[in-house]
Amino acid sequence: MILQKIRITIYFLIFSVSYLYAYDPAHLKLKNTKPTELDGMELENKIGNNIPLSLKFTSEKGEEIVLSKFFNQGKPIVLSMVYYRCPTLCNYHLNGISKVFKSLEWNLGEKYDFITVSIDPSETPDLAEKKRNAYMDDYLSNGKFRLPTGMSFLVGKEDQIKQLADSLGFKYKYNPGSQQWVHPAVAYILTPEGKIARIFNGISFDERDLKLSLVEATNGKIGTIMDKVSLFCFQFDPNKNKYTIYAYNMMRLGGGFTVLFIAGYLFTFWRKNKT
């Protein structure tokens, strides 16, 4: 009986050592390296750069459209470059953006527009229309209303796509092995004149951040007084990919309220002493 217990203990120790050895990172020599497919996919920061508004694309209705048609209407634009047959990342990105649009109090097409441009020159208007209809239906399911120019899904020729991507600092390439396009997930906030105002990297972002970026892109021409006050208190942090409290402006705001409070107190005190 004792020998059997000793034998079981030895077996257990041997199994434990083997298990730990097999899953020891030093033994496995695992390296946290970036896949080679992502080489050269680093996002360029081109905030302040103007996109070429003379570029021509084709709408989901099959109509040739010059980019300038979407601009100079006083509305900022959210723009994403994806491809409509994408099985993974593009869908996550578009789903994330749609979720933010539905949570935003402003209706799409009323104070801002959304444009997607396919990076795949082989994609057709018919495919773009199906994609647009799916996301428009999803948007309307939240009780929002439809505006004709609020959401546009474009396709285009390779040279036009490349020029737009270069102006945005957006990198992409085709991977023959997986037969997919490799690219980052990025949403660009453009001013009504076509200038890059903000860049949101990732599949989604916060509703407050989108709202503040749209207000900022129009220099406060849209939004309420409170939105403009919020923009005074918050500043975009590219490292965190969101707006964060700007301590200096908060101190200035607090100092201003303090001065007003003291001035009001002294004014009341002097009036009482005069009487």
C-alpha positions as CSV (number, residue, x, y, z in Angstrom):
1,M,0.0,0.0,0.0
2,I,2.8,2.3,1.0
3,L,4.8,1.4,-2.2
4,Q,1.8,2.1,-4.3
5,K,1.4,5.6,-2.8
6,I,5.1,6.3,-3.4
7,R,4.8,5.1,-7.0
8,I,1.8,7.4,-7.5
9,T,3.6,10.3,-6.0
10,I,6.7,9.8,-8.3
11,Y,4.4,9.6,-11.4
12,F,2.7,12.8,-10.3
13,L,6.1,14.6,-9.9
14,I,7.3,13.4,-13.3
15,F,4.1,14.5,-15.0
16,S,4.2,17.9,-13.3
17,V,7.8,18.6,-14.3
18,S,7.1,17.5,-17.8
19,Y,4.1,19.7,-18.0
20,L,5.9,22.8,-16.7
21,Y,8.8,22.1,-19.0
22,A,6.5,21.8,-22.0
23,Y,4.9,25.1,-21.3
24,D,7.9,27.0,-20.2
25,P,8.2,30.1,-22.4
26,A,12.0,30.0,-22.2
27,H,12.0,26.4,-23.4
28,L,9.5,27.1,-26.2
29,K,11.4,30.2,-27.3
30,L,8.3,32.0,-28.3
31,K,8.7,35.4,-29.8
32,N,6.1,38.2,-29.8
33,T,6.8,39.3,-33.3
34,K,4.6,41.1,-35.8
35,P,3.4,39.0,-38.8
36,T,5.4,39.8,-42.0
37,E,2.1,40.6,-43.7
38,L,1.8,43.7,-41.6
39,D,5.2,45.1,-42.6
40,G,4.8,48.6,-44.1
41,M,1.2,48.9,-42.7
42,E,2.1,51.6,-40.1
43,L,-0.4,54.4,-40.1
44,E,0.9,57.8,-41.2
45,N,-0.3,60.9,-39.3
46,K,-1.4,63.4,-42.0
47,I,-3.7,65.6,-39.8
48,G,-4.0,68.9,-41.5
49,N,-3.5,67.5,-45.0
50,N,-6.2,68.1,-47.7
51,I,-7.5,65.1,-49.6
52,P,-7.7,65.7,-53.4
53,L,-11.4,66.5,-54.1
54,S,-11.0,66.2,-57.8
55,L,-10.8,62.4,-57.5
56,K,-13.6,60.4,-59.3
57,F,-15.4,57.4,-57.9
58,T,-18.6,55.4,-58.6
59,S,-21.5,55.5,-56.2
60,E,-23.5,52.5,-55.1
61,K,-26.1,53.6,-57.8
62,G,-23.5,53.3,-60.5
63,E,-23.1,57.1,-60.9
64,E,-19.7,58.7,-61.4
65,I,-19.1,61.1,-58.5
66,V,-16.3,63.7,-57.9
67,L,-15.3,63.8,-54.3
68,S,-15.9,67.6,-54.2
69,K,-19.7,66.8,-54.3
70,F,-19.6,65.7,-50.7
71,F,-17.8,68.7,-49.4
72,N,-18.3,72.5,-49.1
73,Q,-21.8,71.9,-47.6
74,G,-20.8,73.0,-44.1
75,K,-20.9,69.4,-42.8
76,P,-17.9,67.3,-41.6
77,I,-17.4,63.8,-43.0
78,V,-16.5,60.5,-41.4
79,L,-14.5,58.5,-44.0
80,S,-13.3,54.9,-43.9
81,M,-11.4,52.8,-46.5
82,V,-12.4,49.2,-46.5
83,Y,-13.4,46.5,-49.0
84,Y,-16.8,45.1,-49.2
85,R,-15.9,41.4,-49.6
86,C,-13.7,41.5,-46.5
87,P,-14.6,38.5,-44.2
88,T,-13.3,39.9,-40.9
89,L,-11.8,43.3,-40.1
90,C,-13.8,45.6,-42.3
91,N,-17.1,44.1,-41.0
92,Y,-15.9,44.6,-37.4
93,H,-14.9,48.2,-38.2
94,L,-18.2,49.1,-40.0
95,N,-20.2,47.4,-37.2
96,G,-18.3,49.5,-34.7
97,I,-18.9,52.7,-36.6
98,S,-22.6,51.9,-37.1
99,K,-23.0,51.4,-33.4
100,V,-21.5,54.8,-32.6
101,F,-23.7,56.5,-35.2
102,K,-26.8,54.9,-33.7
103,S,-25.8,56.2,-30.2
104,L,-25.1,59.7,-31.5
105,E,-28.0,62.2,-30.9
106,W,-27.4,63.7,-34.4
107,N,-29.0,62.1,-37.4
108,L,-26.7,60.9,-40.1
109,G,-26.9,63.3,-43.1
110,E,-28.2,66.1,-40.9
111,K,-25.0,67.4,-39.3
112,Y,-22.4,65.0,-40.8
113,D,-22.0,62.4,-43.6
114,F,-20.4,59.0,-43.8
115,I,-18.4,57.8,-46.8
116,T,-16.7,54.5,-47.3
117,V,-14.3,53.8,-50.3
118,S,-13.4,50.3,-51.4
119,I,-9.6,49.7,-51.7
120,D,-10.4,46.8,-54.1
121,P,-10.7,48.1,-57.7
122,S,-12.5,45.0,-58.8
123,E,-15.5,45.6,-56.6
124,T,-18.7,46.8,-58.2
125,P,-21.5,49.3,-57.5
126,D,-23.9,46.4,-57.1
127,L,-21.8,45.0,-54.2
128,A,-21.4,48.5,-52.7
129,E,-25.2,49.0,-52.8
130,K,-25.9,45.7,-51.0
131,K,-23.4,46.7,-48.3
132,R,-24.9,50.2,-48.0
133,N,-28.4,48.9,-47.7
134,A,-27.5,46.5,-45.0
135,Y,-25.9,49.2,-42.9
136,M,-28.6,51.8,-43.6
137,D,-31.2,49.3,-42.5
138,D,-29.2,48.6,-39.3
139,Y,-29.0,52.4,-38.7
140,L,-32.7,52.9,-39.3
141,S,-33.6,50.1,-36.9
142,N,-32.5,52.4,-34.0
143,G,-35.3,54.9,-34.8
144,K,-33.1,57.2,-36.9
145,F,-34.3,58.6,-40.2
146,R,-32.8,58.3,-43.7
147,L,-31.3,61.2,-45.6
148,P,-30.2,60.4,-49.2
149,T,-26.6,61.7,-48.9
150,G,-26.0,60.6,-45.4
151,M,-24.3,57.3,-46.2
152,S,-22.3,56.6,-49.4
153,F,-20.4,53.4,-50.4
154,L,-18.1,54.1,-53.3
155,V,-15.9,52.0,-55.6
156,G,-13.3,53.3,-57.9
157,K,-10.3,52.7,-60.2
158,E,-6.9,51.7,-58.8
159,D,-5.2,55.0,-59.4
160,Q,-8.0,57.1,-57.8
161,I,-8.1,54.8,-54.8
162,K,-4.3,55.0,-54.4
163,Q,-4.2,58.8,-54.6
164,L,-6.9,59.0,-51.9
165,A,-5.1,56.5,-49.7
166,D,-1.8,58.3,-50.0
167,S,-3.4,61.7,-49.1
168,L,-4.8,60.0,-45.9
169,G,-1.6,58.2,-45.0
170,F,-3.6,54.9,-45.3
171,K,-1.5,51.8,-46.2
172,Y,-2.9,48.7,-47.8
173,K,-1.7,45.8,-50.0
174,Y,-3.0,42.5,-51.4
175,N,-1.9,39.2,-49.9
176,P,-2.0,36.5,-52.7
177,G,-1.6,33.8,-50.0
178,S,-4.8,34.5,-48.2
179,Q,-6.4,36.3,-51.2
180,Q,-7.3,39.2,-49.0
181,W,-6.4,42.8,-48.6
182,V,-4.1,43.7,-45.7
183,H,-4.9,47.1,-44.1
184,P,-5.5,48.8,-40.8
185,A,-9.0,49.8,-39.5
186,V,-9.2,53.6,-39.5
187,A,-11.9,56.3,-39.4
188,Y,-10.9,59.8,-40.6
189,I,-12.8,62.9,-39.6
190,L,-12.7,65.4,-42.4
191,T,-13.6,69.1,-42.3
192,P,-16.3,70.5,-44.7
193,E,-13.3,71.6,-46.9
194,G,-11.7,68.2,-47.1
195,K,-9.0,68.6,-44.5
196,I,-8.0,65.7,-42.2
197,A,-9.1,66.9,-38.7
198,R,-8.9,63.7,-36.6
199,I,-7.8,60.1,-37.0
200,F,-9.5,57.2,-35.0
201,N,-7.5,54.0,-35.2
202,G,-9.3,50.8,-34.5
203,I,-12.6,49.1,-35.0
204,S,-14.6,51.4,-32.9
205,F,-14.5,54.6,-30.8
206,D,-16.6,56.4,-28.2
207,E,-19.7,58.5,-29.1
208,R,-18.4,61.5,-27.1
209,D,-15.1,61.4,-29.0
210,L,-17.0,61.3,-32.4
211,K,-19.2,64.2,-31.4
212,L,-16.3,66.3,-30.1
213,S,-14.2,65.6,-33.3
214,L,-17.2,66.7,-35.5
215,V,-17.6,69.9,-33.5
216,E,-13.9,70.5,-33.7
217,A,-13.8,69.8,-37.5
218,T,-16.3,72.7,-38.1
219,N,-14.7,75.1,-35.6
220,G,-17.8,74.9,-33.4
221,K,-20.3,75.6,-36.2
222,I,-22.3,72.6,-35.2
223,G,-23.2,71.5,-31.7
224,T,-24.5,73.2,-28.7
225,I,-22.8,75.6,-26.3
226,M,-22.2,72.7,-23.9
227,D,-20.4,70.8,-26.8
228,K,-18.1,73.8,-27.3
229,V,-17.4,74.0,-23.5
230,S,-16.7,70.3,-23.5
231,L,-14.2,70.8,-26.4
232,F,-12.5,73.5,-24.3
233,C,-12.1,71.0,-21.4
234,F,-11.1,68.0,-23.5
235,Q,-8.2,67.6,-25.8
236,F,-7.5,64.7,-28.2
237,D,-4.8,62.3,-27.1
238,P,-3.4,60.3,-30.1
239,N,-1.7,57.8,-27.8
240,K,-5.0,56.9,-26.2
241,N,-7.0,57.5,-29.4
242,K,-9.6,59.5,-27.6
243,Y,-10.4,62.9,-26.0
244,T,-9.1,63.3,-22.5
245,I,-9.5,66.1,-19.9
246,Y,-7.1,68.9,-20.6
247,A,-5.8,69.9,-17.1
248,Y,-4.5,73.4,-18.1
249,N,-7.9,74.5,-19.5
250,M,-9.7,73.0,-16.6
251,M,-7.4,75.1,-14.3
252,R,-8.2,78.2,-16.3
253,L,-11.9,77.5,-16.2
254,G,-11.7,76.9,-12.4
255,G,-9.7,80.1,-12.0
256,G,-12.3,82.0,-13.9
257,F,-15.1,80.7,-11.8
258,T,-13.1,81.6,-8.7
259,V,-12.5,85.1,-9.8
260,L,-16.2,85.6,-10.6
261,F,-17.2,84.1,-7.2
262,I,-14.9,86.5,-5.4
263,A,-15.9,89.5,-7.5
264,G,-19.6,88.7,-6.7
265,Y,-18.9,88.3,-3.0
266,L,-17.0,91.6,-2.8
267,F,-19.6,93.4,-4.8
268,T,-22.4,92.3,-2.4
269,F,-20.2,93.1,0.6
270,W,-19.5,96.6,-0.6
271,R,-23.1,97.3,-1.4
272,K,-24.1,96.2,2.1
273,N,-21.5,98.4,3.7
274,K,-22.6,101.5,1.7
275,T,-26.1,101.1,3.0
